[in-house]
Amino acid sequence: MEKLIVTIAPTGNVPTREKHPQAPLTVDEIVADIKNCVELGASIAHIHVRNEDLKPTSDRKVFKKVLKRIDDEKIDVIKQLSTGARGGENTFEWRGQMLDLDCHMASLATGSSNFAKMVNANSFELIEKLAVKMNDNGIKPELEIFDYSMMTNALWLEKKGVLKGPLHFNLVMGVPGSMPGTIRNLSFLVDSLPPGSTWTVSGIGSAQVPMITTAILLGGHVRTGIEDCLTYKKDVPATNSMLVERIVKIAGMLDRPIANVAEAKEILSIKK
C-alpha cells in the first residue's frame, strides 16, 4: 500500500467557544494547531477561517493571513482551502474569492446534500466555475462526497472536461442528513471510484474511528480534526493533536507508514 496521508481539519464551520472551548478559531490558534499536527504526522491542512466575531467566513483577507502565517513560520504542509457553503453568501464570487491565493488544494463539493440544519446547495454552474478557477490557478480540487450522487456528478464533470484526472476524493461519512458512516457504505463508495484516483475518508462524530480504521486497511487516506470530531471519547473533549496522535497509533498497529509532505504531493500528483 501507499504510505498514509493524514489531513488535519482543525476547526470547520460548526465549533464555537460554547461547544468546544479549545477549538482553534482565531488566525493564531488555527496556525498553531496546524503546526502542532504537522509535527505529529499530518501533511495536509484543510483550512476554514473565521471573521472578527469568530463566525465562519470565506473572506479572502482572512485566508491570506492564515497562509502568510504558515509561510512565515516555515510550516511544511499542503495548504488546502475550503470553498464550503457555510462561510457566508452562497455565490461563486464569495465562495471562490480565495482561489487566487498561494495554496495547493481546495475543497469542491460536486453536488447538493443535507446538513443537520441547512441544505448544502451546490448548483452545476457554481461547481463548474469553482473548478475552472482552481484549474486556472494550478489548485488541485479535493472532491467532497457526502452522498453517492455527488460521485456520479464528479465522473460526469470529468467526462465533460471540467475536472481533470487523476481525481482526488474525500468520502465524508456520517453527516446527519447525508450518507451514514458504515463500513458497507464506505466500501460501496470505494468500489465506485474511477481507476487511478486517490481517496481520503472523513468519519464524522462517532463514525470517526471505524471509518478511518477501515480506510487505512483498504489503502485509502484519512482526515481528522475538531471539524469532524468534537470528542475523543465519551465525555472527553478532543484536541487536534490528540486526534492526529490516535491516527498515527492506529496506522502503526496496522503497519501503514505515514507519508511526509513530499511523499503526499507525489501520491496526489501535486506539482505546485
N, C-alpha and C positions, 0 to 999 in steps of 0.2 A: 504493500500500500504506500501511497504518497505520505510524506510527513503531514502532521495535523496542523492546519491553520486555525488559530484561535482569534476570534474577533471579540473586542470588548465594546459594549454599548452602555456607556456609563450612566446615562440619565434619561433619554427619551423625552416624551411629552407628558407623561402621566404623573410621575412622582412630584410631590410637594413637600415642603418642610413638615407639614402636619402628618402626611402619610409616612414620611421617611426622613427623619432629622439629618441623616448622614448622606442623603442624596446630593451629588455634586450639581449645583445649579448655576453658579457664577463661572465666569471665564477661568478664574484662578483655580477654582475647585475642579472643574472639568479637566483642565490640563494636568493638574496634579494627579488626579486619578488615572488618566491615560498613562502618564509617566510611570506610576507605580505598577500598573498592569503590564506594560511593555517589559519592564524589568522581570516580571514573573513569567512571561512567555507569550503574551498577546502580540500579534503582528499587524492587526488591523484595528483602527479606531473608528467606530460608527458614531458620527458626531451630530447631536442635536444641540441647539442653543436656546437661551432664554433672554428676554428683554430686561430692562431695568427693574420691572416689577416681578421678575422671575417667572413670567408667563412664557409658554412656548412661542417661538417666532422663527421666521425664515429670513430675518433681516441680514442682508449681505454684510453689513458692517460688523455685526457680532461674529459671524462665521470668520471674517477676515481677522478679527482679534484673536480668536482661538488658533487659527492656522499660524499666525505670526508668532504667537507664544510657543507653539510646538516647535517651530523652526528656530526661534531664538534660544530655546533650551536644548536644541540639538537632539530631539527625541526621534529616533529612527523608527518610523511607523508608517504603514499605509493609511493615508488620510481619506476617509470615506464620509461624504456629506449626505445628510438626509434631505430629501425633497418631499417628505411626507405631508399628508393632508391636514395634520392637526397643528400646524405652525402659523395659522392665520388665514388670509384670503386663499380661496381655492381657485387661483388663476395661474396660468403659466408664468406671467410676469412676476408674480410674488413667489411662487414655489421654485422657480428656476433662476432666481436672481443671483444666486451664489455660484452658478456653474461656470463662471469665467475665472474663478479663483484657482490657486495652485494646489490642486488635490489630485489623487489618483483614481478615486472611485466615487460613485454617488448611487443612492438607492433609487429604484424605479419600480413602483407598483404597476403591474401590467393589467389591471382591471379594478373593478369596484368590489367592495365586500362590506360586511358589517363589523363595526366595533361595538363594544358594550353600550355606549351612549351616543353613537353617531354613525353615519354612513361614511365609509372610506371611498369617496367618489373620485374616479379617475376615468374621464372620457378618453376615447381613442385619440381625439385631437390633442388633448393635454399630454397623453403618453408620448405621442409621436414628436411633439415639439420639444419635450424634455429630452427624449432620446437623441434628437438631431443636435441639440445644443451640447449634450455630452460628447457626441461623436466629433463635433466641430472643435471641441477643446481638449480632445485626447483623454477623456474621462471614461473609465470602464463602468458600465451600468452593473449594479447588483440587482437582479430581478426579484422583487419581493412577492412571494407566492403565499397568499392566505387561503386560497381555495383552488380547486382543480381547474376551473375555467380560466384562471389567470395564467396557468401553464399553457393551455391551448392558445390563449391570446398571444403569449410570448412567441410561440412557434409560428403563428400566423404573421407576426410582426417581423420575425427573422426571414420568413419566406418573401415578404414584401420588400425586404432590404432595409427596413428601419433599424432593426437590431442586427449587429454583426458578430458572428461567432469568432472564437468559442465563447458561448454564453456562460454566465455565472449566475446561479440561482441561490436565493435564501428561502428555504422552506420554513414558513412561520407556522408553528403548530401549537394550538391550544388557546388562541384568542377567542374570548367569548363572542359568539355570533358567527365565527368562521370555522375552519376545519379543526375538529378535535385532535388533541395531541395523543394519538395512539400509534403503536408500532405498525398496525395494519395500514393506517392511513399514510404513515411515512413511507412504508415500503411501496405502496401504490404510487406515490409521487416520484420516488426514486426510479421505479421501473418506467415511468413516463418521460424521464429526462432524455433530451436528444443526445446522440453519441458525441463524445468529445467535450461535453460540458462539465463544469465543476459545480459543486453544490455545498452549501452550508445549511445547518439546521439551527433554528431558534426555538427552544422549548419555553413556552410562556407559563409562569407560575409553577404549579405542581407538575407540569409536563416537562420541566427543565431537565431533571436528571435522567428519566427514561429516554427522552429524545436525544440528548447529547451522547449518552452511552451507546444507543443504537447507531447513531451517525458515525461514531468512532469505529464501531465494529464493521459497518458497511463500507467504510472507506471515504466517507464524507468529511466535512469540516464543521466547526461548531462556533456558535456565538453565545455569549453570556453577558451579564451585567444587570444593573439595577433597572434598566429599561424593561428587561424581560422577567425579572425575578426579584421581588422586594424582600423575600425572606430566605435565609439559608436553610433553615428547617423550622419546624413549628415553634412559634414564639421567639425566634432568633432572627433579628433584622440582618439582612445581608449587607456586606460591603463589596465593592467591585473586586478588591484584592482577594477576599475570601472566595468569591465565585470563580475567579481565574485559577486560584490555587486548587480548587476542587477538580476543575477540568484537567489540570496537569497531573493530579494524583490519579484520576480515573484512566487517563491516557497511559500513564506509566504502568498501571496494573494490567492494561490490555496490550502492552508492548507497542504502542504507537508513538514514535518520537514527535516532538514539537518542531514545527517549521520556524526558522527565523525569518526576518523581513525579506532578505534577498531570495530565500527559497520560496516564500509565499508569492513574491512577484513572478517568479518563474512558473510556478504552478498555475497562477491565474492569468498568465500571458500579459502582464502589465509591463510595458516598456518605458513608461514615463519615469 
